Amino acid sequence: MLKRKAEIIILCYHSIASDDWKYSVSEEVFIQQIVYLSENFNLISLEDISHYLLGKKNITKPCAVITFDDGYKNLLSIRNVIKKYNIKPAFFILSESLSVDFKELGTSMKFLNSSDVNILCNEGWILGCHSATHPDFWNLKPSEIAREVRKSKENLESKLKRKVHFFAYPKGRYTPAVLKEVENAGYLLAFSMDDAKIDLSSNVFTLPRIGVDKTHTLKQFKATISPSVILFRSLVKRTPLFRFI
């Protein structure tokens, strides 16, 4: 185990595949990253994070949470890896996959169906919502916010007969109006892409995650989740100009 102060990080993956999409990570590389994480962090769940932030759980060692956005069908290919390393990942899915904004999404690969979702949930994966159609949350009209935040939660709960407590903003983007709707909708936690560690001062509706994609070799992955790089990326994303880059 690395000798470092206790820290909590949340990692965000999308697709596990050997294709050309930027946000795909091959299964081979994913396993290498999981092995590294398992040797240097306790792999915990979003429920552990929730209990920690509520003061119901004490965390004193480095911990990491694995999350997946969009809900692609290729997640089924890593079920054995997830079981082997006793991981309880979270996966954030879209409630209206037939109406998805594929231009905004950047890919047209297949999504998990309801049966797939139930298989993963029954194996300990934690279900979350990733909006209804994956629009650009910086450009949502007031009339669209309820559909993408609140109605998406209601639709998933109705269709899957499961409670949905967690929300992930598409591409990590949010506005004050979106944050208000997320809170009013009854989510316990919501997740951005703000690149920072989690601590007791973290805002439960903008919890930062660290994105992992095709560009991350194992060496780059190790650097990306190092405290100094996390701090640097966090400071960059707080600058007013970042939104327009």
Backbone as JSON, one array per atom type, in Angstrom:
{
  "sequence": "MLKRKAEIIILCYHSIASDDWKYSVSEEVFIQQIVYLSENFNLISLEDISHYLLGKKNITKPCAVITFDDGYKNLLSIRNVIKKYNIKPAFFILSESLSVDFKELGTSMKFLNSSDVNILCNEGWILGCHSATHPDFWNLKPSEIAREVRKSKENLESKLKRKVHFFAYPKGRYTPAVLKEVENAGYLLAFSMDDAKIDLSSNVFTLPRIGVDKTHTLKQFKATISPSVILFRSLVKRTPLFRFI",
  "N": [[0.84, -1.2, 0.0], [0.56, 2.21, -0.85], [2.2, 4.83, 0.88], [0.45, 7.32, 1.97], [-1.62, 10.15, 2.75], [-4.99, 9.68, 3.87], [-7.36, 9.56, 1.29], [-10.09, 10.21, -0.94], [-11.26, 9.24, -4.0], [-13.24, 9.49, -6.98], [-13.76, 7.69, -9.84], [-14.49, 8.05, -13.3], [-15.68, 6.17, -15.87], [-16.63, 5.23, -19.24], [-17.19, 3.58, -21.8], [-16.24, 0.14, -22.2], [-14.24, -1.08, -24.34], [-12.5, -2.02, -27.37], [-12.32, 0.07, -29.41], [-12.47, 3.0, -31.59], [-13.47, 5.19, -30.24], [-13.09, 8.02, -28.2], [-13.74, 7.81, -25.48], [-13.68, 5.17, -24.85], [-12.25, 2.43, -23.12], [-9.99, -0.17, -23.3], [-10.56, -3.6, -22.41], [-8.29, -4.9, -21.47], [-6.59, -2.78, -20.64], [-8.27, -1.61, -18.76], [-8.36, -3.66, -16.81], [-5.69, -3.61, -15.96], [-5.63, -1.1, -14.73], [-7.52, -1.49, -12.69], [-6.23, -3.45, -11.18], [-4.03, -1.99, -10.26], [-5.4, -0.02, -8.74], [-6.63, -1.67, -6.81], [-4.48, -2.49, -5.37], [-3.58, -0.22, -4.15], [-5.63, 1.3, -3.13], [-8.63, 1.22, -1.14], [-11.43, -0.21, -2.56], [-14.45, 1.17, -2.74], [-18.03, 1.83, -2.39], [-20.67, 3.95, -3.81], [-22.61, 4.14, -1.87], [-21.08, 3.9, 0.44], [-19.74, 6.34, 0.26], [-21.89, 8.09, 0.58], [-22.67, 7.47, 3.23], [-20.34, 8.25, 4.53], [-20.28, 11.05, 4.04], [-22.52, 11.77, 5.44], [-21.69, 11.43, 7.98], [-21.82, 8.92, 9.05], [-19.98, 7.0, 8.6], [-16.56, 6.33, 8.96], [-13.64, 7.15, 7.22], [-10.37, 6.32, 6.76], [-8.33, 5.5, 5.18], [-6.78, 5.51, 1.89], [-9.21, 5.63, -0.65], [-11.21, 4.5, -3.42], [-13.75, 4.94, -5.88], [-15.55, 3.32, -8.43], [-17.15, 4.36, -11.33], [-19.54, 4.37, -14.05], [-20.59, 6.03, -16.94], [-23.49, 6.63, -19.02], [-24.26, 3.95, -19.7], [-23.56, 1.63, -21.39], [-23.86, -1.37, -23.34], [-21.6, -2.94, -23.44], [-20.55, -3.06, -20.91], [-21.28, -5.4, -19.74], [-19.3, -7.18, -20.36], [-17.3, -7.05, -18.48], [-18.1, -8.13, -16.13], [-17.06, -10.36, -14.71], [-14.55, -9.44, -13.96], [-15.25, -7.37, -12.23], [-16.48, -8.86, -10.22], [-14.34, -10.46, -9.36], [-12.59, -8.64, -8.12], [-14.15, -7.73, -6.15], [-15.76, -5.4, -6.41], [-18.08, -2.72, -6.14], [-19.44, -1.13, -8.36], [-20.86, 1.95, -9.69], [-23.39, 2.66, -12.08], [-24.53, 4.92, -14.39], [-27.42, 5.58, -16.08], [-29.41, 6.37, -19.03], [-32.73, 7.56, -19.19], [-34.37, 7.73, -21.4], [-33.48, 6.21, -23.77], [-34.05, 5.81, -26.45], [-34.43, 8.28, -27.43], [-32.11, 9.67, -27.35], [-29.63, 12.24, -27.57], [-27.54, 11.77, -29.87], [-25.54, 13.15, -31.17], [-24.57, 14.88, -29.24], [-23.76, 12.96, -27.46], [-21.77, 11.53, -28.82], [-21.34, 9.0, -29.81], [-22.79, 5.96, -31.12], [-23.16, 3.51, -29.97], [-24.54, 0.45, -28.57], [-26.96, 0.44, -25.9], [-27.41, -0.75, -22.51], [-30.15, -2.94, -21.89], [-33.33, -3.24, -20.13], [-33.34, -5.76, -18.9], [-30.58, -6.32, -18.81], [-29.75, -4.28, -17.08], [-31.02, -5.04, -14.7], [-29.68, -7.45, -14.22], [-27.08, -6.53, -13.62], [-27.62, -4.92, -11.36], [-28.52, -6.88, -9.59], [-26.17, -8.14, -9.13], [-24.84, -6.45, -7.52], [-24.11, -3.98, -8.53], [-24.55, -0.43, -8.52], [-27.29, 1.49, -9.27], [-27.74, 4.48, -11.1], [-28.93, 7.7, -12.28], [-28.53, 9.34, -15.44], [-29.61, 11.48, -16.69], [-32.31, 12.15, -19.07], [-31.99, 12.28, -21.93], [-29.33, 12.94, -22.44], [-28.5, 15.73, -22.97], [-26.82, 18.94, -23.55], [-26.17, 20.29, -20.59], [-25.5, 22.88, -19.95], [-26.92, 24.39, -21.67], [-29.61, 24.02, -21.31], [-33.08, 24.72, -21.45], [-35.36, 26.29, -19.14], [-37.79, 24.85, -19.15], [-36.96, 22.36, -19.92], [-35.41, 21.27, -17.96], [-36.73, 19.89, -15.85], [-37.62, 17.54, -17.12], [-35.19, 16.29, -17.79], [-33.96, 15.91, -15.36], [-35.73, 15.42, -13.06], [-38.02, 13.97, -14.1], [-36.71, 11.94, -15.43], [-35.63, 10.42, -13.37], [-38.01, 9.53, -12.14], [-39.11, 8.03, -14.24], [-37.19, 5.97, -14.6], [-37.34, 4.68, -12.1], [-39.97, 3.8, -12.16], [-40.0, 2.1, -14.39], [-38.0, 0.18, -13.84], [-38.5, -0.62, -11.29], [-36.97, 0.04, -9.09], [-35.26, 2.02, -6.65], [-33.77, 5.16, -7.29], [-31.08, 6.88, -6.34], [-28.93, 8.46, -7.01], [-27.3, 10.82, -9.16], [-25.72, 11.69, -12.22], [-24.23, 14.3, -13.92], [-24.45, 14.87, -17.4], [-21.43, 14.93, -19.12], [-20.48, 16.23, -16.95], [-21.59, 18.73, -16.59], [-23.35, 21.51, -15.22], [-25.76, 23.86, -13.88], [-26.83, 26.59, -11.72], [-29.67, 26.43, -11.68], [-30.1, 23.8, -12.49], [-28.86, 22.41, -10.4], [-30.58, 23.06, -8.29], [-32.92, 21.76, -9.13], [-32.07, 19.09, -9.07], [-31.66, 18.7, -6.34], [-34.29, 19.16, -5.39], [-35.57, 17.06, -6.62], [-35.01, 14.87, -5.12], [-32.66, 13.39, -5.1], [-29.86, 11.85, -3.48], [-27.11, 12.2, -3.8], [-25.09, 13.88, -6.24], [-23.11, 13.97, -9.24], [-20.26, 15.44, -10.68], [-17.74, 16.42, -13.09], [-15.5, 17.51, -11.95], [-12.9, 17.06, -11.08], [-11.44, 16.49, -8.37], [-10.59, 15.62, -4.99], [-12.66, 13.83, -2.62], [-14.05, 15.11, 0.33], [-15.19, 15.91, 3.68], [-16.15, 18.44, 3.33], [-17.16, 18.58, 0.81], [-19.55, 19.44, -1.68], [-22.61, 17.86, -1.8], [-24.09, 17.74, -4.11], [-22.47, 18.32, -6.21], [-20.39, 16.52, -6.46], [-17.05, 15.73, -7.14], [-15.58, 13.99, -9.93], [-13.08, 11.96, -11.59], [-12.15, 11.72, -14.85], [-11.61, 8.89, -16.97], [-10.1, 7.75, -19.9], [-9.42, 6.7, -23.33], [-6.87, 7.74, -23.68], [-5.35, 7.22, -21.49], [-2.67, 5.51, -20.61], [-1.27, 2.99, -18.43], [0.76, 4.25, -16.98], [0.11, 6.96, -17.35], [-2.38, 6.94, -16.2], [-1.79, 6.44, -13.49], [-0.48, 8.83, -12.92], [-2.57, 10.66, -13.37], [-4.35, 10.21, -11.25], [-2.88, 11.01, -9.13], [-2.25, 13.01, -6.19], [-1.17, 15.62, -6.71], [-1.66, 16.13, -9.44], [-4.42, 15.89, -9.53], [-5.12, 18.1, -7.93], [-4.12, 20.21, -9.52], [-5.69, 19.96, -11.9], [-8.17, 20.4, -10.81], [-8.0, 23.09, -10.01], [-7.69, 24.31, -12.49], [-10.18, 23.8, -13.67], [-11.79, 25.4, -12.18], [-11.47, 27.91, -13.09], [-12.86, 30.82, -14.65], [-12.7, 30.85, -17.46], [-12.66, 28.21, -18.25], [-15.11, 27.02, -18.9], [-15.55, 27.84, -21.48], [-13.66, 26.72, -23.06]],
  "CA": [[0.0, 0.0, 0.0], [1.3, 3.46, -0.87], [2.14, 5.62, 2.1], [-0.09, 8.65, 1.68], [-2.75, 10.49, 3.6], [-6.26, 9.16, 3.38], [-7.99, 10.37, 0.26], [-11.18, 9.52, -1.61], [-11.44, 9.69, -5.38], [-14.27, 8.8, -7.76], [-13.34, 7.61, -11.23], [-15.59, 7.97, -14.26], [-15.45, 5.5, -17.15], [-17.8, 5.17, -20.1], [-17.26, 2.33, -22.55], [-15.13, -0.8, -22.13], [-14.19, -1.66, -25.69], [-11.31, -1.72, -28.16], [-12.72, 0.77, -30.63], [-11.8, 4.28, -31.79], [-14.1, 6.28, -29.49], [-12.18, 8.57, -27.19], [-14.1, 7.44, -24.12], [-13.59, 3.72, -24.67], [-11.04, 1.89, -22.53], [-9.98, -1.59, -23.6], [-10.67, -4.45, -21.22], [-6.93, -5.15, -20.98], [-6.13, -1.59, -19.91], [-9.14, -1.49, -17.6], [-7.9, -4.61, -15.79], [-4.43, -3.08, -15.4], [-5.97, 0.0, -13.83], [-8.18, -2.05, -11.52], [-5.2, -4.1, -10.37], [-3.3, -0.91, -9.57], [-6.28, 0.55, -7.72], [-6.87, -2.63, -5.73], [-3.24, -2.6, -4.59], [-3.25, 1.05, -3.53], [-6.83, 1.93, -2.57], [-9.8, 0.41, -0.85], [-12.45, 0.05, -3.56], [-15.68, 1.29, -2.0], [-19.21, 2.12, -3.21], [-21.31, 5.25, -3.59], [-23.3, 4.08, -0.58], [-20.06, 4.22, 1.44], [-19.52, 7.78, 0.17], [-23.06, 8.72, 1.18], [-22.57, 7.31, 4.68], [-19.21, 9.08, 4.98], [-20.67, 12.46, 4.02], [-23.54, 11.95, 6.47], [-21.07, 11.22, 9.28], [-22.14, 7.58, 9.54], [-18.86, 6.1, 8.28], [-15.25, 6.97, 9.03], [-12.7, 6.66, 6.22], [-9.03, 6.73, 7.16], [-7.36, 5.0, 4.2], [-7.11, 5.91, 0.51], [-10.34, 4.88, -1.2], [-11.61, 4.85, -4.77], [-15.05, 4.46, -6.34], [-15.61, 3.15, -9.87], [-18.46, 4.67, -11.91], [-19.64, 4.32, -15.51], [-21.65, 6.88, -17.47], [-24.23, 6.34, -20.25], [-24.9, 2.64, -19.63], [-23.36, 0.86, -22.62], [-24.03, -2.82, -23.21], [-20.32, -3.61, -23.28], [-20.22, -3.23, -19.49], [-21.51, -6.8, -19.39], [-18.08, -7.94, -20.62], [-16.36, -6.97, -17.35], [-18.75, -8.61, -14.91], [-16.17, -11.25, -13.97], [-13.49, -8.61, -13.36], [-15.87, -6.68, -11.1], [-16.68, -9.86, -9.16], [-13.03, -10.91, -8.88], [-11.99, -7.64, -7.24], [-15.17, -7.37, -5.15], [-16.08, -3.98, -6.62], [-19.49, -2.36, -6.28], [-19.43, 0.1, -9.17], [-22.13, 2.61, -10.0], [-23.57, 2.93, -13.5], [-25.54, 5.97, -14.59], [-28.04, 5.3, -17.37], [-30.34, 7.35, -19.59], [-34.09, 7.05, -19.06], [-35.03, 7.72, -22.71], [-32.37, 5.85, -24.67], [-34.48, 5.9, -27.84], [-34.47, 9.7, -27.81], [-30.82, 10.24, -26.97], [-28.95, 13.18, -28.45], [-26.31, 11.05, -30.21], [-24.51, 14.13, -31.52], [-24.0, 15.32, -27.96], [-23.15, 11.78, -26.84], [-20.52, 11.28, -29.52], [-21.26, 7.61, -30.24], [-24.1, 5.33, -31.3], [-23.08, 2.12, -29.53], [-25.75, -0.06, -27.92], [-27.14, 0.62, -24.46], [-27.98, -1.83, -21.72], [-31.61, -2.95, -21.82], [-33.83, -3.39, -18.75], [-32.87, -7.04, -18.38], [-29.16, -6.14, -18.49], [-29.67, -3.42, -15.89], [-31.39, -5.85, -13.54], [-28.59, -8.39, -13.97], [-26.0, -5.82, -12.94], [-28.09, -4.53, -10.02], [-28.56, -8.09, -8.77], [-24.78, -8.51, -8.82], [-24.28, -5.46, -6.61], [-23.86, -2.68, -9.16], [-25.46, 0.58, -8.0], [-27.94, 2.2, -10.36], [-27.91, 5.92, -11.02], [-29.52, 8.35, -13.45], [-27.62, 10.19, -16.2], [-30.55, 12.34, -17.42], [-33.21, 11.45, -19.98], [-31.5, 12.18, -23.32], [-27.93, 13.38, -22.52], [-28.29, 17.03, -23.64], [-25.83, 19.83, -22.95], [-26.83, 20.9, -19.43], [-25.22, 24.31, -19.92], [-27.84, 25.07, -22.58], [-30.99, 23.59, -21.09], [-34.12, 25.69, -21.17], [-36.05, 25.97, -17.88], [-38.83, 23.84, -19.37], [-36.34, 21.07, -20.19], [-34.67, 20.78, -16.8], [-37.52, 18.9, -15.1], [-37.61, 16.27, -17.86], [-33.87, 15.68, -17.78], [-33.51, 15.65, -13.99], [-36.75, 14.81, -12.19], [-38.82, 12.96, -14.79], [-35.83, 10.81, -15.74], [-35.6, 9.61, -12.14], [-39.32, 8.9, -11.98], [-39.27, 7.03, -15.29], [-36.34, 4.81, -14.3], [-37.88, 3.98, -10.94], [-41.2, 3.14, -12.57], [-39.71, 1.03, -15.35], [-37.12, -0.84, -13.28], [-38.97, -0.98, -9.94], [-35.83, 0.23, -8.19], [-35.03, 3.39, -6.25], [-32.6, 5.81, -7.87], [-30.65, 7.9, -5.36], [-27.74, 9.16, -7.47], [-27.4, 11.46, -10.48], [-24.46, 12.16, -12.81], [-24.47, 15.29, -14.97], [-23.78, 14.58, -18.67], [-20.17, 15.66, -19.29], [-20.19, 16.94, -15.72], [-22.03, 20.13, -16.69], [-24.52, 21.87, -14.42], [-26.01, 25.28, -13.63], [-27.57, 26.73, -10.46], [-31.04, 25.95, -11.84], [-30.03, 22.34, -12.53], [-28.57, 21.95, -9.04], [-31.8, 23.19, -7.5], [-33.84, 20.7, -9.55], [-31.52, 17.83, -8.58], [-31.96, 18.63, -4.91], [-35.75, 19.04, -5.22], [-36.01, 15.76, -7.15], [-34.83, 13.86, -4.08], [-31.4, 12.65, -5.18], [-29.0, 11.99, -2.3], [-25.81, 12.7, -4.26], [-24.98, 14.1, -7.69], [-21.7, 13.88, -9.57], [-19.75, 16.28, -11.76], [-16.43, 16.0, -13.58], [-14.7, 18.66, -11.51], [-11.51, 16.69, -10.77], [-10.97, 16.81, -7.03], [-10.83, 14.55, -4.02], [-13.86, 13.96, -1.8], [-13.86, 15.23, 1.78], [-16.43, 16.26, 4.37], [-16.62, 19.76, 2.9], [-17.64, 18.48, -0.56], [-20.98, 19.67, -1.95], [-23.18, 16.56, -2.16], [-24.73, 17.81, -5.42], [-21.46, 18.55, -7.25], [-19.24, 15.7, -6.08], [-16.13, 15.64, -8.28], [-15.04, 12.73, -10.42], [-11.91, 12.04, -12.46], [-12.44, 10.97, -16.05], [-10.61, 7.98, -17.53], [-10.45, 7.47, -21.29], [-8.47, 5.96, -24.16], [-5.54, 8.33, -23.65], [-4.66, 6.86, -20.25], [-1.88, 4.31, -20.38], [-1.17, 2.76, -16.98], [1.62, 5.29, -16.42], [-0.67, 8.2, -17.34], [-3.44, 6.73, -15.23], [-1.2, 6.64, -12.16], [-0.24, 10.27, -12.76], [-3.85, 11.36, -13.34], [-4.99, 10.1, -9.94], [-1.96, 11.45, -8.08], [-2.79, 14.21, -5.53], [-0.73, 16.88, -7.33], [-2.36, 16.32, -10.72], [-5.83, 16.14, -9.19], [-5.21, 19.48, -7.47], [-3.9, 21.1, -10.66], [-6.85, 19.91, -12.78], [-9.28, 21.02, -10.08], [-7.82, 24.54, -10.07], [-7.95, 24.74, -13.87], [-11.61, 23.74, -13.94], [-12.47, 26.45, -11.42], [-11.26, 29.2, -13.73], [-14.04, 31.23, -15.44], [-12.52, 30.59, -18.89], [-12.73, 26.8, -18.57], [-16.4, 26.69, -19.53], [-15.57, 28.23, -22.89], [-12.56, 26.07, -23.77]],
  "C": [[0.87, 1.25, 0.0], [1.15, 4.2, 0.44], [1.7, 7.03, 1.76], [-1.24, 8.9, 2.64], [-4.03, 9.92, 2.99], [-6.87, 10.11, 2.36], [-9.09, 9.53, -0.38], [-11.32, 10.1, -3.0], [-12.55, 8.86, -6.03], [-13.85, 8.85, -9.22], [-14.54, 7.43, -12.14], [-15.12, 7.34, -15.56], [-16.73, 5.62, -17.98], [-17.91, 3.78, -20.73], [-16.02, 1.46, -22.3], [-15.1, -1.55, -23.44], [-12.9, -1.24, -26.38], [-11.72, -1.1, -29.49], [-12.04, 2.14, -30.67], [-12.39, 5.43, -30.98], [-13.19, 6.73, -28.35], [-12.47, 8.04, -25.8], [-14.2, 5.93, -23.9], [-12.23, 3.38, -24.05], [-11.07, 0.39, -22.79], [-10.06, -2.39, -22.3], [-9.29, -4.72, -20.62], [-6.42, -3.99, -20.13], [-6.97, -1.39, -18.65], [-8.69, -2.42, -16.48], [-6.6, -4.13, -15.15], [-4.7, -1.97, -14.39], [-6.63, -0.5, -12.56], [-7.19, -2.74, -10.6], [-4.42, -3.06, -9.58], [-4.14, -0.31, -8.45], [-6.45, -0.39, -6.54], [-5.65, -2.78, -4.84], [-2.95, -1.34, -3.79], [-4.42, 1.78, -2.89], [-7.8, 0.85, -2.1], [-10.87, 0.77, -1.89], [-13.82, 0.01, -2.87], [-16.83, 1.68, -2.94], [-19.73, 3.54, -2.97], [-22.09, 5.28, -2.28], [-22.33, 4.38, 0.56], [-19.79, 5.72, 1.46], [-20.67, 8.52, 0.85], [-23.0, 8.64, 2.7], [-21.44, 8.15, 5.27], [-19.61, 10.54, 5.08], [-21.74, 12.78, 5.05], [-22.98, 11.74, 7.88], [-21.34, 9.86, 9.87], [-21.01, 6.57, 9.3], [-17.57, 6.89, 8.31], [-14.33, 6.33, 8.0], [-11.33, 7.21, 6.53], [-7.95, 6.28, 6.18], [-7.73, 5.5, 2.81], [-8.2, 5.01, -0.07], [-10.67, 5.39, -2.6], [-12.96, 4.23, -5.09], [-15.01, 4.39, -7.86], [-17.02, 3.47, -10.35], [-18.38, 4.61, -13.43], [-20.81, 5.19, -15.95], [-22.23, 6.32, -18.77], [-24.91, 4.98, -20.26], [-24.78, 1.83, -20.91], [-23.4, -0.65, -22.35], [-22.7, -3.54, -22.99], [-19.85, -3.71, -21.83], [-20.41, -4.67, -19.05], [-20.24, -7.64, -19.54], [-17.12, -7.96, -19.44], [-16.98, -7.45, -16.04], [-17.82, -9.49, -14.07], [-15.03, -10.49, -13.3], [-14.03, -7.91, -12.11], [-16.07, -7.63, -9.93], [-15.34, -10.25, -8.53], [-12.43, -9.94, -7.86], [-13.0, -7.07, -6.24], [-15.52, -5.89, -5.19], [-17.6, -3.82, -6.68], [-19.58, -1.04, -7.05], [-20.82, 0.69, -9.29], [-22.2, 2.79, -11.51], [-24.77, 3.84, -13.69], [-26.11, 5.82, -16.0], [-29.03, 6.4, -17.76], [-31.75, 6.77, -19.58], [-34.83, 6.96, -20.39], [-33.99, 7.42, -23.79], [-32.76, 5.92, -26.15], [-34.52, 7.33, -28.35], [-33.17, 10.43, -27.51], [-30.28, 11.2, -28.03], [-27.58, 12.58, -28.8], [-25.18, 12.0, -30.63], [-23.81, 14.62, -30.27], [-23.24, 14.17, -27.31], [-21.81, 11.44, -27.5], [-20.34, 9.85, -30.0], [-22.67, 7.06, -30.4], [-24.09, 3.87, -30.85], [-24.3, 1.74, -28.69], [-25.74, 0.18, -26.41], [-27.59, -0.68, -23.81], [-29.5, -1.78, -21.83], [-32.04, -3.21, -20.38], [-33.37, -4.68, -18.12], [-31.41, -6.97, -17.97], [-28.99, -5.35, -17.2], [-29.98, -4.23, -14.63], [-30.33, -6.88, -13.2], [-27.47, -7.72, -13.18], [-26.4, -5.42, -11.52], [-28.1, -5.74, -9.09], [-27.18, -8.59, -8.4], [-24.08, -7.46, -7.98], [-23.91, -4.13, -7.21], [-24.92, -1.69, -8.66], [-25.97, 1.44, -9.16], [-28.05, 3.69, -10.09], [-28.5, 6.46, -12.31], [-28.52, 9.31, -14.09], [-28.39, 11.14, -17.11], [-31.44, 11.49, -18.31], [-32.56, 11.22, -21.34], [-30.06, 12.64, -23.53], [-27.75, 14.68, -23.31], [-27.12, 17.78, -23.01], [-26.51, 20.6, -21.82], [-26.52, 22.39, -19.28], [-26.25, 25.08, -20.75], [-29.29, 24.67, -22.41], [-31.92, 24.78, -20.84], [-34.81, 25.31, -19.85], [-37.09, 24.87, -18.03], [-38.26, 22.44, -19.58], [-35.69, 20.45, -18.96], [-35.43, 19.69, -16.06], [-37.5, 17.54, -15.79], [-36.28, 15.55, -17.69], [-33.39, 15.29, -16.38], [-34.55, 14.88, -13.18], [-37.52, 13.69, -12.89], [-37.97, 11.73, -15.15], [-35.73, 9.87, -14.56], [-36.9, 8.84, -11.97], [-39.52, 7.78, -13.01], [-38.43, 5.78, -15.03], [-36.9, 4.01, -13.14], [-39.15, 3.21, -11.31], [-40.93, 1.93, -13.46], [-38.95, -0.13, -14.72], [-37.54, -1.32, -11.89], [-37.82, -0.94, -8.93], [-35.7, 1.71, -7.86], [-33.75, 3.91, -6.89], [-32.22, 6.99, -6.99], [-29.55, 8.82, -5.88], [-27.9, 9.67, -8.9], [-26.01, 11.89, -10.95], [-24.78, 13.1, -13.97], [-23.76, 14.88, -16.26], [-22.59, 15.52, -18.89], [-19.82, 16.49, -18.06], [-20.72, 18.35, -15.65], [-23.31, 20.38, -15.9], [-24.61, 23.39, -14.29], [-26.72, 25.4, -12.28], [-29.0, 26.21, -10.55], [-31.09, 24.43, -11.86], [-29.77, 21.79, -11.13], [-29.81, 22.01, -8.15], [-32.79, 22.08, -7.84], [-33.37, 19.34, -9.05], [-31.84, 17.66, -7.1], [-33.46, 18.41, -4.69], [-36.28, 17.68, -5.69], [-35.81, 14.63, -6.14], [-33.59, 12.99, -4.22], [-30.59, 12.87, -3.9], [-27.66, 12.62, -2.66], [-25.87, 12.92, -5.76], [-23.51, 14.35, -8.02], [-21.33, 14.69, -10.81], [-18.49, 15.64, -12.35], [-15.41, 17.06, -13.18], [-13.29, 18.34, -11.04], [-11.05, 17.19, -9.41], [-11.19, 15.59, -6.15], [-12.1, 14.86, -3.22], [-13.44, 14.14, -0.34], [-15.17, 15.73, 2.38], [-16.97, 17.63, 4.0], [-17.21, 19.73, 1.48], [-19.14, 18.72, -0.64], [-21.58, 18.36, -2.46], [-23.84, 16.56, -3.53], [-23.76, 18.19, -6.54], [-20.21, 17.73, -6.94], [-18.33, 15.45, -7.28], [-15.74, 14.21, -8.63], [-13.87, 13.0, -11.36], [-12.16, 11.15, -13.67], [-11.28, 10.11, -16.51], [-11.03, 7.65, -18.95], [-9.31, 6.78, -22.01], [-7.04, 6.48, -24.04], [-4.72, 7.88, -22.44], [-3.98, 5.5, -20.32], [-1.79, 4.11, -18.88], [-0.33, 3.85, -16.32], [0.85, 6.61, -16.31], [-1.81, 8.13, -16.33], [-2.94, 6.99, -13.82], [-0.97, 8.13, -11.89], [-1.54, 11.03, -12.58], [-4.51, 11.32, -11.97], [-4.04, 10.44, -8.79], [-2.48, 12.76, -7.48], [-2.4, 15.51, -6.22], [-1.46, 17.16, -8.63], [-3.84, 16.59, -10.48], [-6.02, 17.59, -8.77], [-5.08, 20.45, -8.64], [-5.14, 21.14, -11.56], [-8.07, 20.57, -12.12], [-9.2, 22.54, -10.16], [-8.12, 25.07, -11.47], [-9.45, 24.8, -14.13], [-12.41, 24.77, -13.15], [-12.33, 27.81, -12.08], [-12.47, 29.56, -14.61], [-13.93, 30.88, -16.92], [-12.72, 29.13, -19.25], [-13.99, 26.42, -19.3], [-16.38, 26.93, -21.03], [-14.44, 27.61, -23.69], [-13.09, 24.94, -24.65]]
}
